[in-house]
Amino acid sequence: MRIPILRQGNNTLVTSFQDDLTDRDALDLQTDLLVLIEKIGSAAVVMDVSSMRSIDSYQAKMLSETAAMARLLGCKVILSGVQPMVAIS
């Protein structure tokens, strides 16, 4: 399942990490997002995790790595929708 990446305005991308995200989906999303950042020269990426009730260690690693790679490509990264119980764990 491919996760949609929406373009807002000229240079902002928005994507949503879903609760049923598999490891393969996470890797595909990371690749798709980084390719799109480079292709359009995105200045910002919003990664929404509001639908995730929990984030396992692999998903946390993928979020962190994706954000770091996006920053290396010149993007500001916004992680939105972190639930209080997810932030605590």
C-alpha positions as CSV (number, residue, x, y, z in Angstrom):
1,M,0.0,0.0,0.0
2,R,1.5,3.3,-1.0
3,I,1.0,6.2,1.4
4,P,-0.1,9.4,-0.3
5,I,2.1,12.4,-0.2
6,L,0.3,15.7,-0.8
7,R,1.8,18.9,-2.2
8,Q,0.6,22.0,-0.4
9,G,1.5,25.2,-2.3
10,N,4.7,25.4,-4.3
11,N,7.1,23.6,-2.0
12,T,5.6,21.9,1.0
13,L,4.8,18.2,1.3
14,V,2.3,16.6,3.7
15,T,2.1,12.9,4.5
16,S,0.4,10.9,7.1
17,F,1.8,7.8,8.9
18,Q,-1.1,5.3,9.4
19,D,-1.6,3.0,12.4
20,D,-1.5,-0.1,10.3
21,L,1.9,0.9,8.7
22,T,4.0,-2.1,7.9
23,D,7.8,-2.0,7.8
24,R,7.7,-2.3,4.0
25,D,5.2,0.6,3.8
26,A,7.4,2.7,6.0
27,L,10.4,2.1,3.8
28,D,8.4,2.8,0.7
29,L,7.1,6.0,2.2
30,Q,10.6,7.1,3.1
31,T,11.9,6.4,-0.4
32,D,8.9,8.1,-2.1
33,L,9.1,11.2,0.2
34,L,12.9,11.7,-0.3
35,V,12.6,11.3,-4.1
36,L,9.7,13.8,-4.2
37,I,11.7,16.3,-2.0
38,E,14.6,16.2,-4.4
39,K,12.3,16.4,-7.5
40,I,10.3,19.5,-6.5
41,G,12.9,21.1,-4.2
42,S,10.6,21.0,-1.2
43,A,11.4,23.5,1.6
44,A,9.2,21.8,4.2
45,V,7.7,18.4,5.0
46,V,4.9,17.8,7.5
47,M,4.8,14.2,8.8
48,D,1.5,13.6,10.6
49,V,1.4,10.7,13.1
50,S,-2.0,11.6,14.7
51,S,-3.6,8.3,13.6
52,M,-0.9,6.2,15.2
53,R,-1.9,4.8,18.7
54,S,1.6,3.5,19.2
55,I,5.0,3.8,17.5
56,D,7.3,0.8,17.7
57,S,11.1,1.0,17.7
58,Y,11.3,0.4,13.9
59,Q,8.7,3.0,13.1
60,A,10.4,5.5,15.4
61,K,13.7,4.8,13.7
62,M,12.2,5.3,10.3
63,L,10.6,8.6,11.3
64,S,13.9,9.8,12.7
65,E,15.9,8.7,9.7
66,T,13.4,10.2,7.3
67,A,13.5,13.5,9.1
68,A,17.3,13.5,9.2
69,M,17.5,12.7,5.4
70,A,14.9,15.4,4.6
71,R,16.9,18.0,6.6
72,L,20.1,17.0,4.6
73,L,18.1,17.8,1.5
74,G,17.4,21.3,2.8
75,C,13.9,20.7,4.2
76,K,12.4,21.9,7.4
77,V,10.6,18.9,9.0
78,I,7.5,19.2,11.2
79,L,6.3,16.1,13.1
80,S,2.7,16.7,14.0
81,G,0.0,14.9,15.9
82,V,2.1,13.0,18.4
83,Q,-0.4,11.6,21.0
84,P,0.6,12.1,24.7
85,M,0.8,8.3,25.3
86,V,3.0,7.9,22.2
87,A,5.3,10.7,23.4
88,I,5.7,9.2,26.8
89,S,6.8,5.8,25.4
